[in-house]
Amino acid sequence: MKFFIVHAHPEPNSFNGTLTRYAKEVLKTTGHEVIISDLYAMQFNPVSDQRNFTSQKDPNYFKQQVEEMYATVVDGFAPDIKAEMEKLDWCDVLIFQFPLWWFGLPGILKGWVDRVFAMGRIYGDGRFYDNGVFQGKKAMLSLTTSGPLTMYTEIGINGDIHTILYPINHGIFRFVGFDVLPPFIVWNASRIGDERRQAYLEEYKQRLLMINATPPIVYPTLADFDEDFQLKQ
């Protein structure tokens, strides 16, 4: 299988860095192919604007979706964007590796989504959710938190982790057609010892090697909604 890991942590020696290097080692040793986009190492620009394009539909008024649709037709995406799109086309499995910052993605990773998930090329014209461009592919979050599991339950002070991750899992991955796998979460990452870190690496290894046997998160299908996109009674 072909794995594409989008890595977002500024410190190479962080546990996020360890997880990405370990994933690459495990997957390649077992015969899989791996590509990594290390966004900080690449100095990836997360700002989405006219620089996304080499083409220009309207020089007088910038509307990103209009320019994305035009760039899709005329092959007008900037080289850095085009390269990431090609990695998405190539992969069977997409993994986001990141620390949970302010209950969401680090800015550099959110900016990667803003720039790369372009209308016309990645979604649009009825291609979303189970009709999405990437249907048949899998996606998974691998992340670290600074707090323990107890803070991220339905009765925890931070709220249910699955609710926190819903905008990413459903609003990004599922929206463009991926089958979304349950997240791999390292709790309390900065406060655990070497023994627990090693145990997490072994758990991550098993998750990666069992990727095809892991049931995806179940979301309603498009057929479950009426013409107003409300769930049918």
C-alpha positions in Angstrom: 0.0 0.0 0.0 1.0 3.6 -0.5 1.0 5.8 2.6 1.2 9.6 2.6 2.0 11.2 5.9 1.6 15.0 6.4 3.7 15.8 9.4 3.2 19.1 11.3 5.6 19.7 14.2 8.4 22.2 14.4 10.7 20.0 16.5 12.2 17.0 14.7 13.0 15.3 18.1 9.5 15.6 19.4 7.4 12.5 20.0 5.4 13.5 16.8 8.7 13.3 15.0 9.4 9.9 16.5 6.0 8.6 15.5 6.5 9.7 11.9 10.0 8.2 11.6 8.8 5.0 13.2 5.8 4.8 10.9 8.1 5.1 7.9 10.4 2.4 9.2 7.6 0.0 10.1 5.8 0.5 6.8 8.8 0.3 4.5 10.1 -2.8 6.4 6.8 -4.6 5.7 6.8 -3.7 2.0 4.7 -0.6 1.9 5.6 2.7 0.2 5.8 5.9 2.2 5.9 9.6 1.2 6.2 12.2 4.0 5.5 15.9 3.7 7.3 17.5 6.7 5.6 20.9 6.5 8.0 22.7 8.8 11.1 21.2 7.1 9.6 22.1 3.7 8.9 25.7 5.0 5.5 25.2 3.5 3.6 28.5 3.2 0.2 28.1 4.9 -1.2 31.4 3.6 -3.9 30.8 1.0 -4.1 33.6 -1.6 -3.3 34.5 -5.2 0.1 32.7 -4.8 -1.8 29.4 -5.0 -2.0 29.9 -8.8 0.0 30.5 -11.9 -3.2 31.2 -13.7 -5.7 34.0 -13.2 -9.4 34.0 -14.0 -10.3 37.5 -12.7 -7.5 40.0 -12.2 -9.8 42.5 -10.6 -11.4 40.5 -7.8 -9.9 37.4 -6.1 -12.3 34.7 -5.2 -10.4 31.6 -4.3 -13.0 29.0 -5.3 -13.4 30.6 -8.8 -9.6 30.6 -9.2 -9.4 27.0 -8.0 -12.0 25.8 -10.6 -10.2 27.8 -13.3 -6.8 26.4 -12.3 -8.2 22.9 -12.4 -9.2 23.4 -16.1 -6.0 25.2 -17.2 -3.5 23.4 -15.0 -2.8 26.6 -13.2 -1.9 25.5 -9.6 1.4 26.7 -8.2 4.2 24.0 -8.2 4.1 23.5 -4.4 0.3 22.9 -4.4 0.4 20.7 -7.5 3.1 18.5 -5.8 0.9 17.9 -2.8 -2.1 17.1 -4.9 -0.2 14.5 -6.8 0.8 12.9 -3.5 -2.9 12.7 -2.6 -3.7 11.1 -5.9 -0.8 8.6 -5.4 -1.6 7.4 -1.9 -4.0 4.7 -0.6 -3.8 6.0 3.0 -3.4 9.6 4.2 -2.2 10.2 7.8 -2.1 13.6 9.5 0.6 13.6 12.3 0.3 16.6 14.6 0.0 17.9 18.2 -3.5 19.1 19.1 -3.2 22.9 19.3 -6.1 24.9 20.6 -8.5 22.0 20.0 -7.5 21.8 16.3 -4.9 21.5 13.7 -1.6 23.5 13.9 -1.9 26.5 11.6 0.6 25.2 9.1 -1.4 22.0 8.6 -4.8 23.8 8.4 -3.1 26.1 5.8 -2.0 23.0 3.9 -5.7 21.9 3.7 -6.8 25.4 2.7 -4.4 25.5 -0.2 -4.3 21.9 -1.4 -8.0 20.8 -1.1 -9.0 23.0 -4.0 -12.5 23.2 -5.5 -12.7 21.6 -8.9 -9.6 19.5 -8.3 -10.4 17.9 -4.9 -14.2 18.5 -4.5 -17.1 20.1 -6.2 -19.9 19.4 -8.7 -21.5 16.9 -6.5 -18.3 15.1 -5.5 -18.4 15.1 -1.7 -18.9 12.7 1.2 -19.5 9.2 -0.2 -19.3 10.6 -3.8 -16.0 12.3 -3.0 -12.9 12.3 -5.1 -11.0 10.1 -2.7 -13.6 7.4 -2.2 -11.9 4.0 -1.7 -9.0 5.6 0.1 -8.4 5.7 3.8 -7.4 8.6 6.1 -6.4 8.7 9.8 -5.4 11.2 12.4 -2.3 10.5 14.5 -1.9 13.1 17.2 -0.6 14.0 20.6 -2.3 15.9 23.4 -0.8 17.7 26.4 -3.5 16.4 28.7 -4.6 13.0 29.9 -7.5 11.0 28.5 -9.7 11.9 31.5 -9.8 15.6 30.3 -11.2 14.5 26.9 -14.2 12.4 27.8 -17.9 13.4 27.6 -17.7 14.5 31.2 -14.1 15.8 31.0 -13.3 19.5 31.2 -12.1 19.7 27.5 -15.1 17.7 26.1 -15.2 14.5 24.1 -12.2 14.1 21.9 -14.3 12.7 19.1 -16.4 15.9 19.1 -13.2 18.0 19.0 -11.9 16.0 16.0 -15.2 15.8 14.1 -14.5 19.0 12.0 -11.3 17.3 10.8 -12.5 13.7 10.4 -15.9 14.6 8.9 -15.4 18.1 7.6 -12.1 17.5 5.9 -11.4 13.8 5.4 -14.9 12.5 4.9 -16.0 15.5 2.9 -13.6 14.6 0.1 -14.5 10.9 0.2 -12.0 9.2 2.4 -13.0 6.3 4.6 -12.1 7.8 8.0 -10.3 5.5 10.5 -10.4 6.0 14.2 -7.7 8.3 15.4 -4.5 7.2 17.1 -4.0 9.4 20.1 -1.0 9.7 22.4 -2.4 11.2 25.7 -0.4 13.5 27.9 2.6 13.2 25.5 5.0 15.6 27.3 4.5 14.0 30.7 4.9 10.3 30.0 8.1 8.3 30.5 10.2 6.3 28.1 8.4 3.0 28.9 5.0 4.4 28.1 6.4 6.0 24.9 7.8 2.7 23.8 4.4 1.1 24.5 2.7 3.8 22.3 5.1 3.0 19.5 4.2 -0.7 19.6 0.5 0.2 19.7 1.0 2.5 16.6 2.9 -0.3 14.8 -0.1 -2.6 15.3 -2.5 0.1 14.1 -0.5 0.7 10.9 -0.1 -3.0 10.2 -3.8 -3.7 10.7 -4.9 -0.7 8.7 -7.0 -2.8 6.2 -8.7 -4.7 9.0 -9.7 -1.5 10.9 -13.3 -0.6 10.4 -13.9 3.1 9.5 -16.0 5.5 11.5 -19.6 5.2 10.4 -21.2 8.4 9.1 -24.6 8.8 7.4 -24.5 8.5 3.7 -25.9 11.0 1.2 -28.9 8.7 0.6 -29.8 9.3 4.3 -30.6 13.0 3.7 -33.4 14.7 1.9 -33.2 17.4 -0.8 -32.5 20.0 1.9 -29.6 17.9 3.3 -31.6 17.1 6.4 -31.6 13.5 7.8 -34.7 11.7 6.6 -37.2 10.8 9.3 
